[in-house]
Amino acid sequence: EADIYQTPRYLVIGTGKKITLECSQTMGHDKMYWYQQDPGMELHLIHYSYGVNSTEKGDLSSESTVSRIRTEHFPLTLESARPSHTSQYLCASSEWGKADTQYFGPGTRLTVL
Amino acid sequence: QKEVEQDPGPLSVPEGAIVSLNCTYSNSAFQYFMWYRQYSRKGPELLMYTYSSGNKEDGRFTAQVDKSSKYISLFIRDSQPSDSATYLCAMSKADKLIFGTGTRLQVFP
């Protein structure tokens, strides 16, 4: 079983608040990813990282930002949450050269009122 | 047009049935083909992985890829209520995964 963790699992917050979604993995994977998933829709890649100090934007434009200061940690931040940010956010990781076998965390369900 | 098309279902079958889940794709550049299973309120977990045309079997699950038709399938034999989940196909291109919308499967006793 993959060791990738996300906190919080559920978050309900008011408009304008700053939030950080945490993601950590204990597998030593270099690559990490953030996806956004809405009901009945595909997973959309919003950010990814090849390693420490590497961050890239994904295919779906997002107002969130990410950082990768440590290999095991890949937090996602929204400076000012809006109702349009309501979604499920999934973090994943993979070994270098094995981007097709990604291990996912349980997800954070974010609701912005 | 989406690069990956997947019927969202829902698909409801009795226990013991053979289930067939399918995806079509339009991009010949896809190299690897995966099936993920996602239970409610959980993240997706990798179920099957293949990179060539043909069949790959793992227990009750068989993944089939037909690159000439750009079509992949997942067969579940002797389906169980515990198989009730959303099944997502995924394909890799340039170090990224492209997902289908997922098919929701319900296996009733």
Interface residues (C-beta under 8 A of the other chain):
Chain A: A2 I4 Q6 G40 M41 E42 L43 L45 Y48 G58 D59 L90 A92 A99 D100 T101 Q102 Y103 F104 G105 P106 G107 R109
Chain B: K2 V4 P8 Q31 Y32 M34 Y36 R41 K42 G43 P44 E45 L46 Y49 L88 A90 S92 D95 K96 L97 I98 F99 G100 T101 G102
